[in-house]
Amino acid sequence: MTSLRGKTIAITEARRATELASLITKLGGIPYSAPAVREVPVRERQPALDVLERICRRDVSVIIFLTGVGTRAFFGLATEAGKREALFTVLQEMFVAARGPKPIAVLREAGVRIDLVPKEPTSEGLLRELANHELRGKVVAVQLYGEENRFLVEGLRARGATVFEIPLYEWALPEDQEPLVRLIHDLIQGRVDVLAITSAPQVKPLFAVAERLGLKGDLVT
């Protein structure tokens, strides 16, 4: 097994920080946790409620789940709206796609049939797999993940689908930003051997805090 030989590995992941830290320790490294981003519910829930209503009216024939936290949030929204049973009934009639293991786990836990899982768990992979399915004239709902996914949405529209987006949460800086501030200083001072960024949304907050500190240039170099 590969050993990290006492190297300090900084991780900017929040939800899986404990799991990643444990793995780094097992591999002989020193974990350094500094969460860069957190997920917060969107303030305006009406757009998601409108799509939920369309789904329950059977106006939507395809739904794409992109993240586990978003899938769970959508089910929670349905429960709050008193439409959970109706949603699960209609999902059994729809074509359900899941981008990767996290939404798959939530869907299976809820007993929802999954019709498509791309070999590559990305938006590009989803579009490649969906090329084998006729989308022209179909209505597709896409569960978003903290920001717009223009690549996927425009790709679906280019194939003739009408797309409704389901915004459920958005990215925000962590409430306690001191670990991130310390990380930036330690990176610049060379006290971190490896920076492990596990998802693209973690990059922007890291540089936003560095810029606020007047250290963006030092961090880049």
C-alpha positions, 0 to 999 in steps of 0.5 A: 500500500502506498504511504504518504510518509508523514506528508501534510495533506490539506483537504477542503471537503466539508461533508466527507472531511472525517472520512478523508482524514481517516484515510489520510491517517491510515496511509501515513499522512497528516490530515489538515482539514479546512472546509472551503464551502458549505451547502445552504438551502436556496431562499426562493423555494418556489421554482423548485416547488413549481417543478415538483407540481409539474412532476406530480401532474405528470407533465415531466417524463424524465428527471436527472438527479445530480447529487445526493444532497440535492436528491435528499433535499428534493424528497424533503421538499416534497414531504414539506409540501405534502406531496411525497407519496404523489412524487414517489408514485410518479417517479415509478412512471418516469425515466430516472437518471442519476449521475453518480454514486451519491444520488444513486444511494439516496434513490435506492434508499427511497426505493426509486427505480433508476433507469440510467447511470452513466459510466462516467459520473459527469454531465458529459457522461450523462449526455453521452448516455442519453444520446441513445434515448429520444429527447425531442419533445420530452420534458426533462427536470434537472436537479441542480447542485448549488449553481447552474449547469449550463453545459447539461441544460443546453445540451438537453435543449439542443436535443429538443428537450424542454428543461425545467431546473430544480434549484435546491441549495447553493454554495456559501463560505463556511460560517467559521472561515478561520481554518481556511485563512490559516490554510492559505497562510500555511500554503503560502509558507510551504507548510502543506505538502499536498492540497486535495480539492475534491470538487470544483466548487471548493476552488472559488471560495479558497481564492475569494478568501485569499483575495480578501486577505490580499494574498491571491497572488501569493497563493497562485505562485 
